[in-house]
C-alpha cells in the first residue's frame, strides 16, 4: 500500500456569541483536518489543534512530499523523517502540529486496513469505558454571575458528569468567587479542576492556590507559562493541589524537562499537537517511568476527539491497583459544530458520567463530507 495524496481542509464556524478564557476571546471555531489517501482506496483522517492556515501551508509544501509514495504502515519511520527534516526550525509549535495531523491519519489508515481500532494497534485498551469531565465555565459578555455559575454546574450534574473543569485566570479575587460558587453548588464528591491557561506568574498562582485549596481542587492546570519550568516547580512545592500542564508542549524532547524535573503531577499531551500517536505513546511511557500521571488534553473537532479517545484508552492506570485513578476524558461543553456535526455517528455520548470506547476500525469516526464542505474555507 502506498500514499497517493494528502489533502488539507481548513474549517471555520463563526460563533453567534463569543466566549473567553484568560488569553482572549473565541469568536470562531477553527480546525485543520488532513486526509491521507492510498492506492488501495483507503484513507485516513488527522487533525492539528492550532492556527489552521499556516499548518495547512506546512503540510502542503513541506511534509506531504515526504509522505506521498510511502507505505502508511511505516509511521514510525515517516515521523522521524518529518521531524528530522524540520528540526532546525520546527522543534516546537506549528510544524509539530502538522506532523501530528499526518501521523494520526496514517494510524487511521492502518486501523482500517487491519479492521481494528487504533487502540488495538497501540497495544490494547486498558478499559472499555472512561470517566468524562465537563470542560466549561468560560467567560461571557456580560460576565456570568455567581448564580449563573451555580446553574451551569448543576446543569453538568444533570447531564451525568461527576467531574468538571472551570476556567479561571480572570484575576485572583474573581477566580476565588467563581470557584467558591461552583463548589457550593455541587457539594462534596464532585471532582472540580481549575484551568488558568497560564495566566499567572508563580507568586500570583501560589497566592491564588492557597485561597482555593479549601475547595478540594482535583488539579490546578497551567498555573504559569508553558516555558516557565522553574515557576511550575515553585507552584508545585507551595501548594497541596496536584499541578497539571503540558497541553502547549511538544514531543518527547519537550516533555522531558516537565517529567524529569517533576515540575507537574499530571502531564497533558494533546495527540493533535504533541506529535500524534507515534510520539504521544512515548511521552506516556516516559511519564510512567517517572511515576507521573498522563491525562491527555482534548480539544477540537470530531476527528481530534476520536483520536484523543483512542489514545486515552491505551494508557495504563496510574498507579496500578484495583481502585486506582484512571485517565479521564475532557469533554468540551462550549458550542462547536465542527465537533458535534462532523461525524456521521456521535463520537462521545456521556451516560452516567462515562463514555464508551468506539470499537470501529481506525479512529472510529466517519466524517460527513457534506458537513466538511459546509464549513470548509475555500
C-alpha positions in Angstrom: 0.0 0.0 0.0 1.3 3.5 -0.9 0.2 7.0 0.0 -1.1 8.7 -3.2 -2.2 12.1 -1.8 -2.5 14.4 1.1 -5.4 16.9 1.2 -5.9 19.6 3.9 -9.2 21.2 5.0 -9.3 24.5 6.9 -12.7 24.5 8.7 -14.3 27.6 10.3 -17.5 28.4 12.1 -18.5 31.9 13.3 -19.9 31.8 16.8 -23.2 33.7 17.4 -21.8 34.6 20.9 -18.1 34.8 21.7 -16.7 33.2 24.8 -13.5 33.8 26.6 -10.6 32.4 28.6 -7.6 34.1 30.3 -5.8 34.8 27.0 -8.7 36.2 25.0 -12.0 35.6 23.2 -13.1 33.0 20.8 -15.4 34.4 18.1 -14.9 31.5 15.7 -14.1 27.8 16.0 -11.4 26.6 13.6 -9.5 23.4 12.9 -7.2 21.8 10.3 -8.1 18.4 9.0 -5.8 16.2 6.9 -7.0 13.4 4.6 -4.3 10.9 3.5 -5.3 8.8 0.5 -3.8 5.5 -0.6 -3.6 3.4 -3.8 -5.9 0.8 -2.3 -8.8 3.2 -1.8 -8.3 3.5 2.0 -7.9 6.9 3.5 -7.3 8.3 7.0 -8.2 11.5 8.8 -6.0 13.6 11.1 -6.3 16.9 12.9 -3.9 19.6 14.1 -5.0 21.7 17.0 -3.6 25.1 16.2 -4.0 28.0 13.8 -5.1 26.1 10.7 -4.0 28.3 7.8 -0.2 28.1 8.5 -0.5 24.5 9.4 -2.2 23.9 6.0 0.8 25.5 4.3 3.3 23.5 6.2 1.6 20.2 5.3 1.1 21.0 1.6 4.5 22.4 0.9 6.9 20.7 3.4 5.5 17.5 4.8 3.2 16.0 2.2 6.1 15.4 -0.3 7.8 13.3 2.3 4.8 11.0 2.7 3.5 10.6 -0.8 4.7 7.3 -2.3 5.4 5.8 1.1 3.8 2.9 3.0 1.4 4.2 5.7 2.4 1.3 7.9 5.9 2.9 8.2 4.5 5.6 10.5 7.5 5.5 12.9 10.0 6.0 10.1 7.9 8.7 8.5 7.5 10.5 11.8 11.3 10.6 12.2 11.7 11.7 8.6 9.3 14.6 9.0 10.8 15.6 12.4 14.5 15.3 11.4 13.9 17.2 8.1 12.4 20.2 10.0 14.1 20.1 13.4 16.4 23.0 12.7 13.4 25.3 12.8 10.5 23.2 13.9 11.1 21.5 17.3 8.0 23.1 18.8 4.9 24.7 17.5 3.0 24.5 14.2 5.3 22.1 12.4 4.9 19.5 15.2 1.1 20.1 15.0 1.3 19.5 11.3 3.3 16.3 11.8 0.6 15.2 14.4 -2.2 15.6 11.8 -0.4 13.4 9.2 0.6 10.8 11.9 -3.0 10.5 13.2 -4.2 9.9 9.6 -1.6 7.2 9.0 -2.7 5.4 12.1 -6.4 5.7 11.0 -5.4 4.0 7.7 -3.6 1.2 9.5 -6.6 0.5 11.6 -8.9 0.5 8.6 -6.5 -1.8 6.7 -6.5 -4.3 9.6 -10.1 -3.8 10.6 -9.0 -2.8 14.1 -9.5 0.3 16.2 -6.3 2.3 16.7 -6.2 1.5 20.4 -5.6 -2.2 19.4 -2.6 -1.1 17.4 -1.3 0.9 20.3 -1.2 -2.2 22.5 -4.8 -2.7 23.5 -7.4 -1.0 25.7 -7.0 -0.8 29.4 -10.7 0.0 29.8 -13.8 -0.3 27.7 -15.2 3.0 29.1 -13.8 6.1 30.5 -15.0 8.7 33.0 -15.7 12.1 31.4 -15.4 15.5 32.8 -17.1 18.7 31.6 -14.7 21.3 30.4 -16.7 24.5 30.9 -17.3 27.8 32.7 -15.8 30.1 30.0 -16.0 33.8 30.3 -19.1 35.5 28.8 -20.1 39.1 27.9 -21.6 40.2 30.2 -19.7 38.1 32.8 -21.5 35.2 34.4 -22.9 35.9 37.9 -22.3 33.5 40.7 -25.9 32.4 40.3 -25.2 31.7 36.6 -22.1 29.6 37.6 -24.1 27.6 40.1 -26.8 26.9 37.5 -24.3 25.8 34.9 -22.6 23.5 37.4 -25.9 21.8 38.3 -26.7 21.5 34.5 -23.5 19.5 34.1 -24.5 17.3 37.1 -27.9 16.7 35.4 -26.1 15.8 32.2 -24.4 13.0 34.1 -21.0 14.4 34.8 -19.3 13.7 38.1 -16.3 15.8 37.3 -15.9 19.3 35.8 -13.2 21.8 34.9 -13.7 25.5 35.1 -11.8 28.4 33.6 -10.0 30.8 35.9 -7.3 33.3 35.2 -9.5 36.4 35.4 -7.7 37.8 38.5 -7.3 36.1 41.9 -10.3 37.8 43.5 -12.7 36.9 40.7 -11.3 33.4 40.5 -11.9 32.7 44.1 -15.5 33.8 43.8 -16.0 31.6 40.8 -14.5 28.5 42.4 -16.4 29.0 45.7 -19.7 29.4 43.8 -19.3 26.2 41.9 -18.1 24.1 44.8 -21.0 25.3 46.9 -23.4 24.3 44.1 -22.1 20.8 43.5 -21.1 20.0 47.1 -18.6 17.3 48.1 -17.9 14.2 46.0 -17.8 16.0 42.6 -14.3 16.4 41.1 -13.5 20.0 40.4 -10.5 21.1 38.4 -9.4 24.7 37.6 -7.5 25.9 34.5 -5.8 29.2 34.4 -4.4 28.8 30.8 -1.0 30.1 32.0 -2.5 33.4 33.2 -0.2 34.0 36.2 3.4 34.2 37.4 4.4 31.8 40.1 3.8 34.3 43.0 0.2 35.0 41.9 -0.5 31.4 41.2 0.7 30.4 44.7 -1.4 33.1 46.3 -4.5 32.1 44.4 -3.8 28.4 45.0 -3.7 28.9 48.8 -7.1 30.6 48.7 -8.8 27.8 46.7 -7.1 24.9 48.5 -10.1 24.6 50.9 -12.4 23.9 48.0 -10.9 20.4 47.3 -9.4 21.1 43.9 -8.7 17.9 41.9 -5.9 19.7 39.9 -4.7 23.2 39.0 -4.0 23.3 35.3 -1.5 25.6 33.6 -0.9 28.0 36.5 2.1 29.6 34.8 3.5 29.9 31.3 4.4 26.6 29.5 8.1 27.6 29.2 8.3 28.5 32.9 9.6 25.2 34.3 11.0 27.0 37.4 7.6 28.6 38.0 5.9 25.2 37.8 8.4 23.8 40.4 7.7 26.8 42.8 3.9 26.4 42.5 4.0 22.6 42.9 6.3 22.9 46.0 4.0 25.5 47.6 0.5 24.0 47.1 -1.3 20.9 48.3 -3.1 20.8 44.9 -1.9 18.5 42.1 -0.4 20.6 39.3 -1.2 19.7 35.7 0.4 21.0 32.5 1.7 20.2 29.0 -1.1 20.9 26.6 1.2 23.5 25.0 4.3 21.2 24.9 5.6 19.2 22.0 7.4 15.9 21.5 9.2 13.7 24.0 12.1 16.2 24.0 9.8 19.0 25.2 8.1 16.8 27.8 11.5 15.6 29.1 12.1 18.6 31.4 8.5 18.7 32.7 8.8 15.0 33.6 12.4 14.6 34.7 12.3 17.7 36.9 8.9 16.6 38.4 7.5 20.0 37.6 4.0 18.6 37.4 1.9 15.9 38.9 -0.1 15.3 35.7 1.1 15.8 32.1 -1.4 16.6 29.5 -0.1 16.0 25.9 -2.6 16.6 23.1 -2.3 14.0 20.5 -3.2 16.5 17.8 -0.4 18.8 18.8 2.4 17.0 20.6 3.3 14.6 17.8 0.4 12.3 17.1 0.0 8.7 18.3 3.6 7.8 17.4 5.1 10.4 19.8 2.5 10.6 22.4 2.8 6.9 23.3 6.5 7.6 24.1 5.5 10.6 26.2 3.1 8.5 28.2 5.7 5.8 28.6 8.2 8.4 29.8 5.7 9.7 32.4 5.1 6.1 33.6 8.8 5.6 34.1 8.8 8.7 36.4 5.6 7.8 38.1 3.7 10.8 36.8 0.1 10.6 35.7 -0.7 11.1 32.0 -4.2 12.6 31.4 -4.3 13.9 27.8 -5.7 17.3 26.8 -8.5 17.0 24.2 -9.9 19.9 22.1 -11.0 20.2 18.6 -13.3 18.6 16.0 -14.8 15.1 16.0 -11.6 13.8 14.5 -9.4 15.2 17.3 -11.9 14.0 19.9 -11.8 10.5 18.4 -8.0 10.5 18.3 -7.9 11.6 22.0 -10.3 8.9 23.0 -8.3 6.2 21.2 -5.1 7.4 22.9 -6.5 7.7 26.4 -7.8 4.2 26.5 -4.4 2.8 25.7 -2.7 4.5 28.7 -2.2 2.3 31.8 -3.8 3.2 35.1 -1.6 5.3 37.5 -0.7 3.9 39.9 -1.8 0.3 39.0 -4.1 -1.0 41.7 -7.8 -2.1 41.7 -9.2 1.3 42.6 -6.6 3.5 41.0 -7.3 6.9 39.5 -7.7 6.2 35.7 -7.2 8.7 33.0 -10.3 10.9 32.3 -11.6 12.3 29.1 -12.0 16.1 28.6 -15.4 16.8 27.0 -15.6 20.5 25.9 -19.0 21.9 26.6 -18.6 25.1 24.5 -20.5 25.3 21.2 -18.7 23.7 18.3 -20.5 22.2 15.2 -17.1 21.0 13.9 -17.2 18.6 16.9 -20.9 17.9 17.1 -21.9 17.7 13.4 -18.8 16.4 11.5 -19.2 12.8 12.5 -22.0 10.7 11.0 -22.3 9.0 14.4 -21.6 10.7 17.6 -18.1 10.0 19.0 -18.9 10.8 22.6 -22.1 10.1 24.4 -21.9 10.7 28.1 -24.0 8.3 30.1 -23.8 8.2 33.9 -20.6 10.2 33.7 -18.7 7.7 31.4 -18.0 7.3 27.7 -17.8 4.0 25.9 -14.7 3.4 23.7 -15.5 3.1 20.0 -14.7 -0.3 18.5 -14.9 0.6 14.8 -11.8 0.4 12.7 -9.2 3.2 12.8 -10.2 6.2 14.7 -13.8 5.1 14.7 -15.0 8.3 13.1 -16.9 8.5 9.8 -16.5 12.1 8.5 -19.6 13.6 6.8 -18.1 15.3 3.8 -21.2 17.4 3.2 -20.7 18.9 6.6 -17.0 19.2 5.8 -17.8 21.2 2.7 -20.2 23.4 4.6 -17.5 24.7 6.9 -14.5 24.5 4.7 -12.7 27.8 3.9 -12.4 27.7 0.2 
